[in-house]
Amino acid sequence: MPDRITANLPAIDFEATEAFYTKLGFETVFADSGWMILARGPLEIELFPYPDLDPSQSSFSACVRVADLDGLYTDWLAAGLPGAGIPRMTPPKLEPFGLRMFALVDLNGSLLRCIEEPPD
């Protein structure tokens, strides 16, 4: 297995968080009362309980780097997320730093910066 790193993000409620990410194509790899791991192919999110988190005050985030940004965005459109509020998803656009990106904020207020990896 190649080297990798996974995001560790908070979950106010594991059941609700699992349902949210299931709509995005993730499957539960592991879950107990203190930890949950969700995977969508090579993309993994590890979650820890944080029942008192205020989603509007969350500063948790992760970068999701993918080769096919438009494909991921199209897949996630099926979840029907709004463009504002919490949760939300913004459309892909070219950022000032030179890469295309879209943003997803989950129901816990965590930001996923979905970034298109440039071709080699």
Disulfide bonds with the S-S distance in Angstrom:
none
